[in-house]
């Protein structure tokens, strides 16, 4: 797993990347292969996107079966210099 944090003038970018099993982005119900350890499909990805949108940020998710996942959060913030 790789985690990176980059501070920019408008905020920060947090990226989390793994080389795990990945998943299909188009339809959480169509995950290949389905994960028997999960009792049901959740709505966590949608929640992350919505919460960041509410504060003017972005959540970008890239994944594919057997190719890992990369999630990037762009979070706006006001930087003050003392």
Biopython code that builds the backbone (N, CA, C, O; Angstrom):
import numpy as np
from Bio.PDB.StructureBuilder import StructureBuilder

atoms = [
    (1, "UNK", "N", (0.839, -1.165, 0.000)),
    (1, "UNK", "CA", (0.000, 0.000, 0.000)),
    (1, "UNK", "C", (0.888, 1.234, 0.000)),
    (1, "UNK", "O", (1.928, 1.274, 0.658)),
    (2, "UNK", "N", (0.458, 2.236, -0.750)),
    (2, "UNK", "CA", (1.168, 3.519, -0.800)),
    (2, "UNK", "C", (0.202, 4.619, -0.380)),
    (2, "UNK", "O", (-0.945, 4.656, -0.826)),
    (3, "UNK", "N", (0.673, 5.506, 0.474)),
    (3, "UNK", "CA", (-0.117, 6.655, 0.899)),
    (3, "UNK", "C", (0.726, 7.894, 0.670)),
    (3, "UNK", "O", (1.892, 7.949, 1.061)),
    (4, "UNK", "N", (0.119, 8.900, 0.026)),
    (4, "UNK", "CA", (0.855, 10.143, -0.174)),
    (4, "UNK", "C", (-0.034, 11.330, 0.190)),
    (4, "UNK", "O", (-1.251, 11.293, 0.014)),
    (5, "UNK", "N", (0.592, 12.364, 0.692)),
    (5, "UNK", "CA", (-0.093, 13.592, 1.056)),
    (5, "UNK", "C", (0.687, 14.747, 0.454)),
    (5, "UNK", "O", (1.891, 14.879, 0.676)),
    (6, "UNK", "N", (0.003, 15.573, -0.300)),
    (6, "UNK", "CA", (0.653, 16.704, -0.963)),
    (6, "UNK", "C", (-0.130, 17.972, -0.632)),
    (6, "UNK", "O", (-1.334, 18.044, -0.881)),
    (7, "UNK", "N", (0.546, 18.961, -0.076)),
    (7, "UNK", "CA", (-0.082, 20.241, 0.242)),
    (7, "UNK", "C", (0.077, 21.159, -0.956)),
    (7, "UNK", "O", (1.171, 21.319, -1.496)),
    (8, "UNK", "N", (-1.035, 21.759, -1.360)),
    (8, "UNK", "CA", (-1.060, 22.684, -2.498)),
    (8, "UNK", "C", (-1.630, 24.014, -2.018)),
    (8, "UNK", "O", (-2.197, 24.076, -0.927)),
    (9, "UNK", "N", (-1.496, 25.074, -2.803)),
    (9, "UNK", "CA", (-2.020, 26.371, -2.366)),
    (9, "UNK", "C", (-3.523, 26.365, -2.050)),
    (9, "UNK", "O", (-3.966, 27.094, -1.163)),
    (10, "UNK", "N", (-4.300, 25.562, -2.756)),
    (10, "UNK", "CA", (-5.748, 25.558, -2.557)),
    (10, "UNK", "C", (-6.213, 24.509, -1.550)),
    (10, "UNK", "O", (-7.394, 24.476, -1.207)),
    (11, "UNK", "N", (-5.325, 23.663, -1.076)),
    (11, "UNK", "CA", (-5.726, 22.616, -0.141)),
    (11, "UNK", "C", (-4.707, 21.494, -0.129)),
    (11, "UNK", "O", (-3.503, 21.731, -0.225)),
    (12, "UNK", "N", (-5.202, 20.265, -0.008)),
    (12, "UNK", "CA", (-4.278, 19.138, -0.042)),
    (12, "UNK", "C", (-4.863, 17.983, -0.830)),
    (12, "UNK", "O", (-6.073, 17.897, -1.043)),
    (13, "UNK", "N", (-3.971, 17.092, -1.258)),
    (13, "UNK", "CA", (-4.347, 15.905, -2.016)),
    (13, "UNK", "C", (-3.825, 14.695, -1.256)),
    (13, "UNK", "O", (-2.629, 14.577, -0.993)),
    (14, "UNK", "N", (-4.738, 13.804, -0.910)),
    (14, "UNK", "CA", (-4.389, 12.563, -0.234)),
    (14, "UNK", "C", (-4.684, 11.415, -1.175)),
    (14, "UNK", "O", (-5.792, 11.303, -1.700)),
    (15, "UNK", "N", (-3.698, 10.562, -1.389)),
    (15, "UNK", "CA", (-3.853, 9.437, -2.301)),
    (15, "UNK", "C", (-3.510, 8.143, -1.577)),
    (15, "UNK", "O", (-2.498, 8.048, -0.883)),
    (16, "UNK", "N", (-4.379, 7.146, -1.754)),
    (16, "UNK", "CA", (-4.158, 5.824, -1.178)),
    (16, "UNK", "C", (-4.243, 4.826, -2.329)),
    (16, "UNK", "O", (-5.236, 4.776, -3.054)),
    (17, "UNK", "N", (-3.187, 4.037, -2.482)),
    (17, "UNK", "CA", (-3.111, 3.098, -3.603)),
    (17, "UNK", "C", (-2.712, 1.725, -3.079)),
    (17, "UNK", "O", (-1.825, 1.602, -2.234)),
    (18, "UNK", "N", (-3.385, 0.690, -3.594)),
    (18, "UNK", "CA", (-2.982, -0.664, -3.231)),
    (18, "UNK", "C", (-2.920, -1.531, -4.482)),
    (18, "UNK", "O", (-3.365, -1.126, -5.556)),
    (19, "UNK", "N", (-2.371, -2.710, -4.330)),
    (19, "UNK", "CA", (-2.290, -3.638, -5.454)),
    (19, "UNK", "C", (-3.157, -4.864, -5.165)),
    (19, "UNK", "O", (-2.813, -5.983, -5.545)),
    (20, "UNK", "N", (-4.287, -4.637, -4.486)),
    (20, "UNK", "CA", (-5.194, -5.710, -4.092)),
    (20, "UNK", "C", (-6.037, -6.225, -5.239)),
    (20, "UNK", "O", (-5.665, -6.097, -6.406)),
    (21, "UNK", "N", (-7.176, -6.809, -4.901)),
    (21, "UNK", "CA", (-8.011, -7.477, -5.906)),
    (21, "UNK", "C", (-8.808, -6.499, -6.755)),
    (21, "UNK", "O", (-9.266, -6.885, -7.830)),
    (22, "UNK", "N", (-8.997, -5.255, -6.330)),
    (22, "UNK", "CA", (-9.736, -4.274, -7.113)),
    (22, "UNK", "C", (-11.209, -4.630, -7.222)),
    (22, "UNK", "O", (-11.666, -5.604, -6.623)),
    (23, "UNK", "N", (-11.957, -3.831, -7.995)),
    (23, "UNK", "CA", (-13.385, -4.061, -8.178)),
    (23, "UNK", "C", (-13.872, -3.291, -9.395)),
    (23, "UNK", "O", (-13.162, -2.436, -9.925)),
    (24, "UNK", "N", (-15.082, -3.598, -9.832)),
    (24, "UNK", "CA", (-15.693, -2.884, -10.942)),
    (24, "UNK", "C", (-16.318, -1.600, -10.414)),
    (24, "UNK", "O", (-17.080, -1.636, -9.449)),
    (25, "UNK", "N", (-16.007, -0.482, -11.028)),
    (25, "UNK", "CA", (-16.562, 0.794, -10.592)),
    (25, "UNK", "C", (-17.979, 1.016, -11.095)),
    (25, "UNK", "O", (-18.767, 1.680, -10.421)),
    (26, "UNK", "N", (-18.320, 0.487, -12.245)),
    (26, "UNK", "CA", (-19.617, 0.765, -12.859)),
    (26, "UNK", "C", (-20.772, 0.311, -11.990)),
    (26, "UNK", "O", (-21.791, 0.997, -11.904)),
    (27, "UNK", "N", (-20.628, -0.832, -11.346)),
    (27, "UNK", "CA", (-21.732, -1.388, -10.595)),
    (27, "UNK", "C", (-21.201, -2.177, -9.407)),
    (27, "UNK", "O", (-20.669, -3.273, -9.585)),
    (28, "UNK", "N", (-21.336, -1.637, -8.191)),
    (28, "UNK", "CA", (-20.849, -2.393, -7.039)),
    (28, "UNK", "C", (-21.479, -3.769, -6.926)),
    (28, "UNK", "O", (-20.849, -4.691, -6.407)),
    (29, "UNK", "N", (-22.707, -3.931, -7.397)),
    (29, "UNK", "CA", (-23.375, -5.239, -7.329)),
    (29, "UNK", "C", (-22.752, -6.239, -8.287)),
    (29, "UNK", "O", (-22.928, -7.447, -8.129)),
    (30, "UNK", "N", (-22.018, -5.738, -9.290)),
    (30, "UNK", "CA", (-21.432, -6.629, -10.298)),
    (30, "UNK", "C", (-19.963, -6.902, -10.038)),
    (30, "UNK", "O", (-19.221, -7.214, -10.969)),
    (31, "UNK", "N", (-19.529, -6.792, -8.795)),
    (31, "UNK", "CA", (-18.123, -7.031, -8.476)),
    (31, "UNK", "C", (-17.698, -8.419, -8.923)),
    (31, "UNK", "O", (-18.429, -9.398, -8.774)),
    (32, "UNK", "N", (-16.501, -8.471, -9.472)),
    (32, "UNK", "CA", (-15.967, -9.750, -9.929)),
    (32, "UNK", "C", (-14.593, -9.947, -9.331)),
    (32, "UNK", "O", (-13.740, -9.088, -9.551)),
    (33, "UNK", "N", (-14.314, -10.974, -8.616)),
    (33, "UNK", "CA", (-15.293, -11.917, -8.077)),
    (33, "UNK", "C", (-15.991, -11.321, -6.866)),
    (33, "UNK", "O", (-15.423, -10.454, -6.202)),
    (34, "UNK", "N", (-17.219, -11.763, -6.555)),
    (34, "UNK", "CA", (-17.884, -11.234, -5.360)),
    (34, "UNK", "C", (-17.116, -11.634, -4.114)),
    (34, "UNK", "O", (-16.488, -12.692, -4.080)),
    (35, "UNK", "N", (-17.163, -10.808, -3.108)),
    (35, "UNK", "CA", (-16.440, -11.068, -1.865)),
    (35, "UNK", "C", (-17.386, -11.713, -0.864)),
    (35, "UNK", "O", (-18.268, -11.037, -0.336)),
    (36, "UNK", "N", (-17.227, -13.001, -0.590)),
    (36, "UNK", "CA", (-18.135, -13.675, 0.340)),
    (36, "UNK", "C", (-18.011, -13.169, 1.773)),
    (36, "UNK", "O", (-18.895, -13.421, 2.592)),
    (37, "UNK", "N", (-16.925, -12.458, 2.090)),
    (37, "UNK", "CA", (-16.745, -11.933, 3.445)),
    (37, "UNK", "C", (-17.624, -10.714, 3.693)),
    (37, "UNK", "O", (-17.839, -10.326, 4.841)),
    (38, "UNK", "N", (-18.135, -10.107, 2.620)),
    (38, "UNK", "CA", (-19.004, -8.936, 2.770)),
    (38, "UNK", "C", (-20.453, -9.374, 2.718)),
    (38, "UNK", "O", (-20.869, -9.992, 1.739)),
    (39, "UNK", "N", (-21.235, -9.070, 3.748)),
    (39, "UNK", "CA", (-22.629, -9.499, 3.758)),
    (39, "UNK", "C", (-23.484, -8.772, 2.723)),
    (39, "UNK", "O", (-24.473, -9.327, 2.244)),
    (40, "UNK", "N", (-23.121, -7.557, 2.376)),
    (40, "UNK", "CA", (-23.898, -6.789, 1.397)),
    (40, "UNK", "C", (-23.010, -5.699, 0.821)),
    (40, "UNK", "O", (-21.989, -5.333, 1.404)),
    (41, "UNK", "N", (-23.415, -5.193, -0.326)),
    (41, "UNK", "CA", (-22.677, -4.071, -0.922)),
    (41, "UNK", "C", (-22.985, -2.817, -0.127)),
    (41, "UNK", "O", (-24.133, -2.574, 0.245)),
    (42, "UNK", "N", (-21.962, -2.025, 0.130)),
    (42, "UNK", "CA", (-22.141, -0.823, 0.930)),
    (42, "UNK", "C", (-22.290, 0.413, 0.059)),
    (42, "UNK", "O", (-22.364, 0.321, -1.167)),
    (43, "UNK", "N", (-22.333, 1.558, 0.701)),
    (43, "UNK", "CA", (-22.409, 2.821, -0.042)),
    (43, "UNK", "C", (-21.282, 3.755, 0.372)),
    (43, "UNK", "O", (-21.415, 4.972, 0.243)),
    (44, "UNK", "N", (-20.180, 3.210, 0.866)),
    (44, "UNK", "CA", (-19.064, 4.013, 1.338)),
    (44, "UNK", "C", (-18.431, 4.884, 0.278)),
    (44, "UNK", "O", (-18.086, 6.033, 0.555)),
    (45, "UNK", "N", (-18.265, 4.361, -0.951)),
    (45, "UNK", "CA", (-17.651, 5.153, -2.019)),
    (45, "UNK", "C", (-18.523, 6.349, -2.368)),
    (45, "UNK", "O", (-18.022, 7.460, -2.541)),
    (46, "UNK", "N", (-19.813, 6.124, -2.469)),
    (46, "UNK", "CA", (-20.741, 7.222, -2.753)),
    (46, "UNK", "C", (-20.748, 8.255, -1.647)),
    (46, "UNK", "O", (-20.820, 9.456, -1.909)),
    (47, "UNK", "N", (-20.673, 7.785, -0.399)),
    (47, "UNK", "CA", (-20.635, 8.710, 0.733)),
    (47, "UNK", "C", (-19.386, 9.571, 0.703)),
    (47, "UNK", "O", (-19.458, 10.773, 0.960)),
    (48, "UNK", "N", (-18.232, 8.972, 0.391)),
    (48, "UNK", "CA", (-16.994, 9.755, 0.325)),
    (48, "UNK", "C", (-17.110, 10.836, -0.746)),
    (48, "UNK", "O", (-16.752, 11.989, -0.509)),
    (49, "UNK", "N", (-17.606, 10.467, -1.910)),
    (49, "UNK", "CA", (-17.747, 11.451, -2.996)),
    (49, "UNK", "C", (-18.687, 12.573, -2.591)),
    (49, "UNK", "O", (-18.380, 13.744, -2.817)),
    (50, "UNK", "N", (-19.833, 12.236, -1.994)),
    (50, "UNK", "CA", (-20.823, 13.238, -1.611)),
    (50, "UNK", "C", (-20.284, 14.180, -0.538)),
    (50, "UNK", "O", (-20.484, 15.391, -0.630)),
    (51, "UNK", "N", (-19.617, 13.653, 0.459)),
    (51, "UNK", "CA", (-19.093, 14.498, 1.542)),
    (51, "UNK", "C", (-18.032, 15.466, 1.037)),
    (51, "UNK", "O", (-17.999, 16.625, 1.449)),
    (52, "UNK", "N", (-17.167, 14.995, 0.147)),
    (52, "UNK", "CA", (-16.160, 15.899, -0.409)),
    (52, "UNK", "C", (-16.804, 16.947, -1.306)),
    (52, "UNK", "O", (-16.397, 18.109, -1.302)),
    (53, "UNK", "N", (-17.811, 16.536, -2.078)),
    (53, "UNK", "CA", (-18.512, 17.496, -2.940)),
    (53, "UNK", "C", (-19.139, 18.611, -2.104)),
    (53, "UNK", "O", (-19.130, 19.775, -2.506)),
    (54, "UNK", "N", (-19.681, 18.253, -0.943)),
    (54, "UNK", "CA", (-20.332, 19.231, -0.066)),
    (54, "UNK", "C", (-19.366, 20.304, 0.431)),
    (54, "UNK", "O", (-19.790, 21.420, 0.730)),
    (55, "UNK", "N", (-18.078, 19.984, 0.524)),
    (55, "UNK", "CA", (-17.101, 20.985, 0.982)),
    (55, "UNK", "C", (-16.262, 21.540, -0.169)),
    (55, "UNK", "O", (-15.274, 22.240, 0.051)),
    (56, "UNK", "N", (-16.670, 21.215, -1.405)),
    (56, "UNK", "CA", (-15.963, 21.742, -2.570)),
    (56, "UNK", "C", (-14.785, 20.897, -3.002)),
    (56, "UNK", "O", (-13.960, 21.354, -3.793)),
    (57, "UNK", "N", (-14.687, 19.674, -2.503)),
    (57, "UNK", "CA", (-13.580, 18.792, -2.857)),
    (57, "UNK", "C", (-13.987, 17.741, -3.878)),
    (57, "UNK", "O", (-15.078, 17.788, -4.447)),
    (58, "UNK", "N", (-13.094, 16.804, -4.093)),
    (58, "UNK", "CA", (-13.330, 15.733, -5.065)),
    (58, "UNK", "C", (-12.785, 14.419, -4.516)),
    (58, "UNK", "O", (-11.843, 14.400, -3.722)),
    (59, "UNK", "N", (-13.391, 13.335, -4.951)),
    (59, "UNK", "CA", (-12.898, 12.002, -4.637)),
    (59, "UNK", "C", (-12.847, 11.234, -5.953)),
    (59, "UNK", "O", (-13.878, 10.983, -6.578)),
    (60, "UNK", "N", (-11.646, 10.865, -6.361)),
    (60, "UNK", "CA", (-11.460, 10.124, -7.607)),
    (60, "UNK", "C", (-11.062, 8.696, -7.261)),
    (60, "UNK", "O", (-10.128, 8.469, -6.492)),
    (61, "UNK", "N", (-11.785, 7.733, -7.840)),
    (61, "UNK", "CA", (-11.530, 6.328, -7.557)),
    (61, "UNK", "C", (-11.235, 5.619, -8.866)),
    (61, "UNK", "O", (-12.012, 5.683, -9.818)),
    (62, "UNK", "N", (-10.089, 4.936, -8.895)),
    (62, "UNK", "CA", (-9.706, 4.131, -10.055)),
    (62, "UNK", "C", (-9.484, 2.708, -9.570)),
    (62, "UNK", "O", (-8.713, 2.474, -8.639)),
    (63, "UNK", "N", (-10.164, 1.756, -10.205)),
    (63, "UNK", "CA", (-10.010, 0.362, -9.806)),
    (63, "UNK", "C", (-10.450, -0.535, -10.949)),
    (63, "UNK", "O", (-11.213, -0.127, -11.825)),
    (64, "UNK", "N", (-9.961, -1.751, -10.924)),
    (64, "UNK", "CA", (-10.357, -2.775, -11.881)),
    (64, "UNK", "C", (-10.092, -4.125, -11.222)),
    (64, "UNK", "O", (-9.163, -4.258, -10.425)),
    (65, "UNK", "N", (-10.913, -5.133, -11.556)),
    (65, "UNK", "CA", (-10.677, -6.442, -10.961)),
    (65, "UNK", "C", (-9.238, -6.911, -11.176)),
    (65, "UNK", "O", (-8.699, -6.827, -12.279)),
    (66, "UNK", "N", (-8.640, -7.398, -10.111)),
    (66, "UNK", "CA", (-7.277, -7.940, -10.096)),
    (66, "UNK", "C", (-6.213, -6.894, -10.441)),
    (66, "UNK", "O", (-5.094, -7.257, -10.804)),
    (67, "UNK", "N", (-6.544, -5.603, -10.333)),
    (67, "UNK", "CA", (-5.573, -4.556, -10.678)),
    (67, "UNK", "C", (-5.385, -3.522, -9.574)),
    (67, "UNK", "O", (-4.734, -2.502, -9.798)),
    (68, "UNK", "N", (-5.933, -3.760, -8.401)),
    (68, "UNK", "CA", (-5.761, -2.814, -7.307)),
    (68, "UNK", "C", (-6.675, -1.611, -7.398)),
    (68, "UNK", "O", (-7.507, -1.506, -8.299)),
    (69, "UNK", "N", (-6.508, -0.710, -6.454)),
    (69, "UNK", "CA", (-7.370, 0.467, -6.346)),
    (69, "UNK", "C", (-6.533, 1.681, -5.987)),
    (69, "UNK", "O", (-5.572, 1.586, -5.224)),
    (70, "UNK", "N", (-6.911, 2.830, -6.550)),
    (70, "UNK", "CA", (-6.270, 4.102, -6.234)),
    (70, "UNK", "C", (-7.376, 5.100, -5.914)),
    (70, "UNK", "O", (-8.219, 5.384, -6.765)),
    (71, "UNK", "N", (-7.380, 5.633, -4.698)),
    (71, "UNK", "CA", (-8.373, 6.625, -4.287)),
    (71, "UNK", "C", (-7.627, 7.928, -4.006)),
    (71, "UNK", "O", (-6.663, 7.954, -3.241)),
    (72, "UNK", "N", (-8.093, 9.008, -4.638)),
    (72, "UNK", "CA", (-7.474, 10.322, -4.461)),
    (72, "UNK", "C", (-8.516, 11.301, -3.938)),
    (72, "UNK", "O", (-9.578, 11.474, -4.538)),
    (73, "UNK", "N", (-8.205, 11.936, -2.822)),
    (73, "UNK", "CA", (-9.064, 12.956, -2.226)),
    (73, "UNK", "C", (-8.420, 14.309, -2.460)),
    (73, "UNK", "O", (-7.250, 14.510, -2.133)),
    (74, "UNK", "N", (-9.171, 15.229, -3.020)),
    (74, "UNK", "CA", (-8.721, 16.616, -3.155)),
    (74, "UNK", "C", (-9.575, 17.442, -2.204)),
    (74, "UNK", "O", (-10.785, 17.574, -2.388)),
    (75, "UNK", "N", (-8.927, 17.994, -1.186)),
    (75, "UNK", "CA", (-9.640, 18.673, -0.114)),
    (75, "UNK", "C", (-9.244, 20.146, -0.089)),
    (75, "UNK", "O", (-8.075, 20.471, 0.118)),
    (76, "UNK", "N", (-10.207, 21.035, -0.299)),
    (76, "UNK", "CA", (-9.888, 22.463, -0.264)),
    (76, "UNK", "C", (-9.714, 22.938, 1.177)),
    (76, "UNK", "O", (-10.377, 22.449, 2.091)),
    (77, "UNK", "N", (-8.823, 23.886, 1.358)),
    (77, "UNK", "CA", (-8.683, 24.516, 2.663)),
    (77, "UNK", "C", (-7.980, 25.852, 2.494)),
    (77, "UNK", "O", (-7.217, 26.068, 1.552)),
    (78, "UNK", "N", (-8.255, 26.720, 3.417)),
    (78, "UNK", "CA", (-7.613, 28.028, 3.395)),
    (78, "UNK", "C", (-6.349, 27.953, 4.220)),
    (78, "UNK", "O", (-6.377, 27.605, 5.400)),
    (79, "UNK", "N", (-5.246, 28.282, 3.589)),
    (79, "UNK", "CA", (-3.968, 28.299, 4.298)),
    (79, "UNK", "C", (-3.696, 29.708, 4.794)),
    (79, "UNK", "O", (-3.815, 30.676, 4.043)),
    (80, "UNK", "N", (-3.336, 29.814, 6.049)),
    (80, "UNK", "CA", (-2.973, 31.124, 6.569)),
    (80, "UNK", "C", (-1.505, 31.119, 6.967)),
    (80, "UNK", "O", (-1.011, 30.168, 7.572)),
    (81, "UNK", "N", (-0.841, 32.165, 6.626)),
    (81, "UNK", "CA", (0.577, 32.295, 6.931)),
    (81, "UNK", "C", (0.713, 33.333, 8.048)),
    (81, "UNK", "O", (0.227, 34.458, 7.929)),
    (82, "UNK", "N", (1.361, 32.950, 9.099)),
    (82, "UNK", "CA", (1.524, 33.870, 10.246)),
    (82, "UNK", "C", (2.822, 34.601, 10.170)),
    (82, "UNK", "O", (3.126, 35.412, 11.045)),
]
sb = StructureBuilder()
sb.init_structure("model")
sb.init_model(0)
sb.init_chain("A")
sb.init_seg("    ")
for serial, (resi, resn, name, xyz) in enumerate(atoms, 1):
    if name == "N":
        sb.init_residue(resn, " ", resi, " ")
    sb.init_atom(name, np.array(xyz, "f"), 0.0, 1.0, " ", f" {name:<3s}", serial, name[0])
structure = sb.get_structure()
